[in-house]
């Protein structure tokens, strides 16, 4: 006998006569709250068996609720539980206050009937706590369910915050946003390293609070940087609000993104693209416009487009362009034109603040049919010719500043196309 058992007996004795409980519903509440009650799976299997020995489903406060199965009968209904295990888990039920022992003088379980066949005295297990504590068990079960839900919500919030913080950090790095991103990554790693394999809800919520603070800090940095960008630096930007490319006024027109003026206003952005030749760019012209790609050729020389594409794969990490941006460019522009675009960006890398953001902008234009690699390559060649002319003018009299005296070799047709005014 313990004080806990005496308390259970007092609670059972104080039950109201009009009290009633559905034994299987109460058993379900007990099963949900078993950890709070201190019950085990085996002990609940025995309780389930004891409830089957009571013929009524509804247990009332004014009824006799004692059952007296033998150990053999109880073990049979408890899936053949061994006798020693049976006795040990019966003791657990008693300690938890789920049943009360009503022992006979010799320790046997039996019932004594009167002359009318009614039970006058029974010795066994009293199920009165099932009725007396039914409301308590229901409250405990609801508390367990609320805790389980809160734990699930905390885990979901933790997953979302981890994903969002990683995405924001990647965005800041890819788009060239000023900031100590290495320190941010270290802070993030220090927070998630506190997470054990099996964490309680309180620890999950504490980690979520720290991650949310880091998320807000990163978000503010990115939003502040976005606000400082000139929204008119490029004519249009993607749905991701990528504004990191900062080409100068000439480079924007060189890449076929210039707004042209007419007497009545502006012409369509796509006029230049629509008037371009439909044939593919020759590899030789691309290499003349983007000589820097030759340095990355694995064989030391680019003879075929496959060599050019292999070199472009090396350009992507050098420019800090993310795999996702490169994948989108190849899908929108085609593998060959995406490689040409990358070579053009590499050729002017010193004038482009964020190659990744600029490639995304060109990709979006390509999806809308507003970008082609022809204007890009022609602009690079024109800039190269202009530079050659300036160099020759400094070395020889102005009368001898023709293009043919330089190192750049271009066909007559190409020179005519470069010097010809653009179609309006």
N, C-alpha and C positions, 0 to 999 in steps of 0.2 A: 504494500500500500504506500502511495506517495501523496503529497499534498495536491499534485496535479490531478490524480485520480479522484481524490475527495472533491475537488472543485468540479470535475465532470459529473460526479454523482449528484452534487448539489444543483447543478444546472438542469440535469435530467429530472430531478425531483420537482423543480420549480416550473416545469413546463405547464402551459395552460391546457385545460381539458379540451377546449375547442380548437387547439392547434392541430394542423394537418399538413402533411407533406407527401409529395409523390416520391417514392423511394428511389426511383431510377433517375429522376431529375436531380435530386439531392446528391446521389452518387456521382453524377456527371460533374456537379460543382466541386465535390470532394476531389475528384480526379484532376480537375483543372488546378486546384489549390493544394495539391499534395505536397509540393515543396515547402509551402508556408506552414503546413500542418505537421510536416516531418514524416509523412507516410511514404512507403515504398511501393514499387510496382507489385511485389509479391503480397504485401499486406493488403493492397486494394483488391487483388485477386481473391483473397480470403473473405474480405468484406462483401464482395460481389456474391460469393457463394453463400454467405450467411443470409444475405437479403433474399436469396431464392428459397430459403427455408421458411420464410414468413409468407403465408398464403395471400395476403392482401397487398395490392399495389399502393394503396393510400394508407399511410401510417397516421394515426390520430393520437392526440395527447391523452385520451381517456382509455385507450386500449392496452392490453397486455402485450408487450413487444419483446418478449423473451423467446429465443429459439434455442434448442438443445440438441444439435446434431452431434453424433459421436465423431471422434477423430477420423475414423475410416470413412464415414459419410462426407465429412467436410473435405478430406483429402481428395476424394473421388470427384467432387464438384469443383475443386481447385486444380483440376488438370493433373491429378496424380502427384501432388506435392509430397515429398518425404515428411515423415512424422516430426523429425527434429526441426526441419525448416518451417513446418506448420506451426509448431509451438513458438518458435522464435518470432514469427511475424504476427501471431495472435497477440503476443506481448507488445508489439509495436502498435497495433490497433488500440490496445488498452491504454498505452502511454500517451497516444495522441488524443484520447478522449472520444474516439469514434464509437466504441462499444464499452459496456461495463460488464465485468464478470459477476455473475450471481452463482456462487459456488454452493454446492450441497455439503453436508457434513463430511461425506467421504470423498468429495472432489468429483463425483460423477455428475453427468448432465442427464437430467430426466425431468419428467413432469408428473405430478400427482393429480389424479382426477377424483372428483366427488361422485356421489351416487347418481347424479343426473348426467354424468359423462363430461361435465364441464371441468376445465383445468382449475384446480384450487391453488396449486403451488408448482412453480417451474424453476429449475436450476439450469443455468447455461449462460448465454450471452444476451444482454439487454441492449436492444436497438433504440432505446429512448433518446440518446443523443442525436440521432438522425432527425428526429422531430424537433427537439429542443434547440438545436443549433442550426436548423435549416437556413435561417436568414443570415447567420454569420457565415456559413459556407458559401452562400450566394454572393455576399459582399466580397469575400476573399477571392472567389472566382472572377468577379468583375474587376477587382484590382489587378489580378494576374493578367487578364486580357488587356486592360489599359496599359500595363507595363510592357506587354508584348508588342502592342501597337506603337507605343512610344519608342521602343527599341528599333522596330522596323523603320519608323520614320527617321530616326537618327542615322541609321545605316544608309538609307536612301539619300539623305541630305549630305552625308559624308562623301558618298560616291559622286554626287553632282558637284560638290565643291572641289573635290580633287580633280575632276575632269575639267571644270571651268578654269581653275587656276592654271593648270598645265596648258590649256588652250590659249589663255591670255598671255602667258609668258612666251609661248611659241610665237604668237602674233607680234609681241613687242620686239622679239629678236629678229624675226623675218622682215618686219617692216622698218627696222632701223630706228625704233623709238629710243631717244636718249634715256639712259637709266642703268643702274648697276644690276643687270639681270643675273649676274653670277651670284650676287648676295641674295637676291630674291629666291633663286633656285635652292640655295643652301638653307634659307629660312623655311621654305616649303618642305625640304627633305627632313629637317630637324623636327618639324611638326608631325609628319606622317611616321617618323621613326618611333614615336611614342606609342604607336598603335600596336598592341600585342595581337597574337593570333585570335584570342577570345577576349573581347573587351566588354566591360559592363556599360550600361547605357550612360551613366554619368561621365565616364571617360570619353565616350563617343561625342557627347554634347560639348565637353570642354575642347576637344580637338576641332569640332565643327566651329566653335566660336573663334578659335585662333585662325582657322582657315578662312572664315568669313572676313575677319579683319584684314588678312593678307589679300583676299579677293577685292575688297573695297579699295585698298591702297593701289593695287595694280590697275583696277578699272579707272580710278581717278587720273592716274598718269596717262593712260591711253586716251581718255576722253579729253584731257587738257591738251595733249599733243594734237589730237584731231582738230580741236577748235583753233589751234594756232596755224594750221595749214590753210593756204589760200585756196578756196574752193574753185577758183577760176584758173589755177595753175595748169590744169588739164581741162579739156572741153567737157569731158564726161568722166565719171568714175563708176566703179562697180558697186553692187549692192552692199559690199563689205566696207564701203567708204574708205578705200585705199587711196591716200593722198600723198604718199611718201616720195613719189618720183618728182624730181625738181629739174626737169630739162630747161635749158635756157630758151629764150624766144626763138632762136634760129633752129635749135635742135627739135623743137616741137614741129616746126614746118618741115624739117628734114625727114621726119618720120611720117609724113603724110597726114599730120593731125592739124594742119593750119586752117584757120578760118579765113576765107577769102571774102573781100568786100566788093560789092558791085554798087552801081549808082542807086539801085533800089533797095539795097540792104546786103544780106549775105546769101551765098549760094549753098547748095547742099554739100554736106561733108563728104559725101560719097562720090562726088564728081570726079575727083582725082583717081579714085580706085576704079571706077567704071571705065575710065579712059585708058587704063593700063593695058599693055600687051597681054594676051591670053596665054602665051607660051611660058614655059618654066625659065627661071633664071639659070644661065650657064654657070657651071661651077667656077670657071676661070674668072668671071666678073665678080662673083661673090668673094673669091680669095683676094682679088685686087682691092676690093672695098674693105675687106676684113683680114688684113695680113697677119694680125695677131694670133689667128687660129692656127697658123702653120707651126707655131712654136709648141703646140700641144699635140701634134701628130705623133702617134706612137712609133711609126716607122720613119719619122723624120720628114715625111713628105705626104701631101694629100693629093692622091691621084683620082680617087673615085668618091662618090657621095658617101659610101659606107665609111671611108676614112674620115670624112667631114662629120658624119653623125657620131662616130666614136670620139672625135675631139670635142664635140658639143657636150657629150656626157661628162667630160672632165671639166668643162666650163661651169656647169651648174653649181657644184659645191664651191668652186673658187669665187663665184659671185654671191654666194650665200643665199641662193634661191632654193626654196623648200621643194621637196619631192612632189607635194600636192600641186604647187603652182606650175611646175614643169609638166606634170601629168595633164593638167587642164590645158596647157598651151599646146601640147601634142595632139590632144583630142580635138581642139577647136581649129588649129591651124594646119594640122598634118605634121608628121614627123620631120619632113625635110624643111618646111617653112618655119617650124618652131626652132629648128637648129640654126637656120639663117638669122632669125630674130635674135636668138641668144648670142650669136657671133656679133651682130650689130650692136647689141647692148655692151658686150665685152669691149668692142672697139672704142666705145665712148663711155667706158666705166667711170672715168674721172669726172664726167659731167652729170652723172646720174646718182642721186643720193641713195636710192633704194632700188636695186635691180629687180628684187622680187616683186615689189609693188608695181614697178613699171611694166614688168612682164605680164602681170595680172591685168593691168589696164589695157595693154595691147591685145591680150587674149580676149577680153570682153569686147573690144572693138572688132576683132576678127569674127566673133560670133555674130555680130550685127552686120557684117559685110563692110565695115568702115576702115579696115586695115589690110594692107598688102605689103609684102616684103620688097616689091619693086621700088616704091618711093624711098624706103629706108636705104637700100643699096645705092640707088642713084644719088641720094643726098650725100652719102659717105664718099662716093666717087667724086662728086662735085667739090666737096670740101677738100679732098685730096688734091684735085686739080688746082683749086684756088691756092692751096698752100704751096704747091709746086711753082705756080706762077709768081707768087710773092718771093719765093726763094731765088728763082731765076732773076727777078727784077733787081734784087739786091746784089747779084753777082755780075750781071751784064747790062748794057744800056737798055733803055726801055724798048727800043725797036726790036730787040732780040728776045723778047719774053714769051715766045710761042711755046706751046705745050710740047711740041715734038722734040725740043732740046732737053727735056727732063728724063728722069729714069722711068716714069710711068709710060707704059706702052698700051695704047688703046686704039681700036680700029676707027676708021673715018666715020663709019655709021654711028658708033657709040658717041664719038665727039659731037656729031651733029645733033644726036638726041639729047645730049647733056646741055648743049648751048641753045637748043630750041626752046622758046618760051612755053610754059605749061599751058595746057588746054584749059580754057575757062568753061 
